[in-house]
Amino acid sequence: MQVERARELGLCYGIRRALDMIYTATARYGTLQTLGPLAHNRTLLRELQAQGVMQVDAPEDLAGPTVVVSAHGIAPDTMSLLRDRGFTILDTTCPNVTRVQHIAARMAREGLTIVIFGDSRHSEVRGVLGWTGGRGVATLDASAVTDLCATCKTGGVGIVSQTTQRLEDYTSFVQHACAATLAECREIRIVNTLCDATWHRQKAAAELSRTVDVMVVIGGRNSANTQRLAETCAESVETHLVETVDELDSSLLQGKARIGLTAGASTPDSSIEEVEARILQL
């Protein structure tokens, strides 16, 4: 049996940056509270909890004095609320997410209605919506953009993407959205806001998946970028998504000589090492 890792996998720059900031802050402040999960990975969150970093889901439940804004970012009114309450704020928003926020805010100020290609339930998307000043909508369905035609007649549409979506899916969405609205809209402005690290991980996983007998994707089941990795691999080969090493079973690998390994952008190095070791053991 041979196990081969994708050439790019695991923690991205944004998450590593956030972790460095948090570990520095815990040395200074002691225990910390994060507003929502830092990232969508249970193993990573357990490791943070062991360091005294606790998750709080709603601003009203925060006790302070130091609050961590997660890598997914938050809406500006939520940030103002934290400041008004006197918290010391550690903002670990990923620079790629910050870029999307500012692009959406600028286009909204210019009179465009903002369409975010993304999961409306995802914390990153909810945060970006907050930067649109009420002029935004989040959807994965291009046909929903046709409902904005009335707005397009007096303004236009600006389209951005959740950073962790797939390039192929975003391209298809934009094509269908333009076809549905171009005749009605004065302007359609499209910005590629996909994360380079996410795209490179998807590309590396796709390349590896075409050369192996099975792919194992490590990461949180509620992690958007991990789900996109699994979808990408599944287009070429049998693929299994596992959150922890305990989910591995010999039946998943039976008869497989070459096993490919990739991991989501919020998957800690320890998880990758453990899964690889268990595969070789099985």
N, C-alpha and C positions, 0 to 999 in steps of 0.2 A: 504493500500500500504506500502511495506517495501523496503527501499533503503539500499543496502549493498555495501560498498567499497571493492575493492580488497585489500589484505593485504599489497601490495606494489604498489604505484602509484605516479604519479606526479614527481616533480623536482628530478633529480638524483644528485649524488655527484658532477659530473663534472659541471653541470649548476649552482648548488648552490655555488660551489667554484668560478666560473667565476663571478657570481653576487656579492659575497663578495669582490672580488678583484676590481670590477668596482665601487661599492659604496664607498669603501675606497679611490679609486683614484679620484672620483668626489669631495670628501671632500678636497682633496689636490690640484687638478688641475682645478676644475670647470668643464666646459663642456669637453666632450670627443667625439672622432669619432671612430666608429668601421668599420673595413674593411670587408664589408659584414655583414649580420645579425648575432648577437651573437648566436641566436638559431632560429629555424623555428616555431615561435609562435607569431602571431600578437598582442595578448594581452600583452605578456611579452615585446615585442618591444615598445608598446605604453607606458607601465610603465617606461621603460628605457628612452624613449624620454622625459617624464615628469621630469626625473631627469637630463636632459641635455645631454643625450647620443644619438648622432645622427649617423645614418648609412650612409656610403659612399660605393658605389659598386665597384669602380675601384681605384687603387693606385694613378693614375694621378690626381684624384679629391680630394685627401686628402689635407687638409690645415694645420693640426697639431695644436699645436706642439706634442700632445700626441695621439697615435694611439692604438686602442685595436684590437688585433688579436683574432678572435672569438674562441669559444670552438671547432669548427670544424677543426681548424688549417689551415696552409697555406704551400705552397711549399717553400723550402729553398731559391730559387732565389728571391722569393717575399720578404722574410724576409731580405735578403741582400739589396734589393732595398730600403726598408724602413730605414735600418740602414744608407745606403749611403746618403739618403736624410736628415739625421739628426733628425729623429723623436725619441721621447721618446716612447718606445714600451712597452705596457702592454700585455703580452702574456698569454691569458686565455685558451690556448689549453688544452682540457681534457687530463689527464694523460693516459687514455686508447687509445686515438688517437695518442698521442706521441709515445706510445709503438708500434703501428702499423707502424708509420713512420720509426722508427728505425729498426724494423724487416725487412721491405721492403728494406730499404737502405742497410742493411748488406747483405741480400741475393743477391741484385743486384751487390754489390761489389764482391761477390763470384762467379759471372758469371751466375747466374740464371735469367731467364726471369720471371718477377713478374706478376701474375694474381690476380687481386683484384676482389673478388666476391662482386659487388656492382653497384650502379647506377652511371654511368660515369658523369652524370650531377650534382651530389651532391657535395657540397663544400668540405666535408671531403674526398671523393674519389679523387677529383681533386688535393687536397693537397697531399695526399699519393702518387699519380702518380708522383708528382714533386720530390719525394724522391727516385725514382727508376732510375734516371739518363737516362731517355729515354728508359729504358728496361721494361716498364710496360704497361699493358693493363687492362682495367676495363670492366667487362661484367657480365651479369646475365644469359647468355646462355652458358651452358657447352660445347655445340658443337663447340663454337668459339675457344675453347682451341686447337682443332685439327689443327688449322692454325699455331700453334707454333711448330709443329713437327720438322720442319727444324732446328729451334733453339735448340730443345731438343737433337738433334744428337750430338751436340758439347758441350752442357751445361746441362741444365735442367730447370725445372719449379718450382717456389716457389709460393704457393697459400696462400693468406690471405683474410680476409673478412672485408668489411665495418662493423664497430662495432655494428650497429643497425639492422643487418639482423637477420633472425630467424635461430635457430640452425637446425631445420628440413630442411630448404631450403639450408643452407650451406652444411650440410651432403650430401644431394642429389646431389648438384653441384659437390662436391669433388668426390663422387663415379662415376658419369658419366664422369668427366674430367679424372680421372685415367684410367677408362676403355678405353677411346678414345686415350690416349697418352702413356700408360705404355710401350707398345711394342716398341715405338720409342725413348723414353726419357731415358737418363742415370740416371737421378734423378728426383723425384717429392717430394718436401718438402712441407708439409702442416702444417700451424700454426693456432691454434684456437685464433683468435683475436676478438671474439665477446665480447661485454661488459657484465660483470656479472650483472650489474644493469638492463640492458635491458632484459637479459634473465630471471632474477627473476621477473620482471614486466610481461613479457609474460607468464611465468608459473603461476603466481598468477591470471592473467586475465583468463587464460584457465581454471583453477580450478573453479573460480567463475562462469564463463559462463555456466558451466555444471549444475549449481544449481539454475539458475534464469530464468525468462521468457523473459527477454530482457537485452541487455547490451548497456550502453551509454559510448562511448569512447570520452574523451575530449582532444583536441589538434589541432595543425595546420594541415591543409590538405596537406601541403608541407613538413611535418615532417616525415622523414623515420621511426623513431621508433613508432610514432603514427599510421602510416599506418600498420606496422607489428602487432601492438596491435589489430587493427580492424580486420585484416585478421585472427588472432588467434582466436578471439572471434566468428567471423562469422562461423567458422567451427563447432560450437556447438549450437549457438542460434542466433536469430534475433539481429542484431547489428546496432547501429546508431552512426556515428562519427559527433561530433559537435565542432565547433571552439569557439563559444560564446553561452552565455545563450539565446540570441535572436533566435537561431535556434531551440530551443526546442518547440515542439507543442504537445498539449494533444493527438492528433491522433497517435503520435508515441508510446504512452504509454497506449492506450486504451485497457482495458481488461487484463492488466499485473499486477499481484499481487506482484511479486518480481522483483526488478530492480537492476541490477548490475552496478557498476560505476568504471571506471578506467580512467587513464589519462597518456598522453605522458610525456616523461622525461623533456620536456621544458615547461610544463604547470604550470603556477604559482598557488600557493595555493588559491589565490583569485578566480580563475576561477572554481576550484573544489567546493569551498564553494557556489558560486553563482549558479552553475548548480544543486547541490544537493538541495539547498533551493527552486529553481524553480520547480524541479521535485515534491517535497513534496507539493508545492503550487498548481501545476496542478492537 
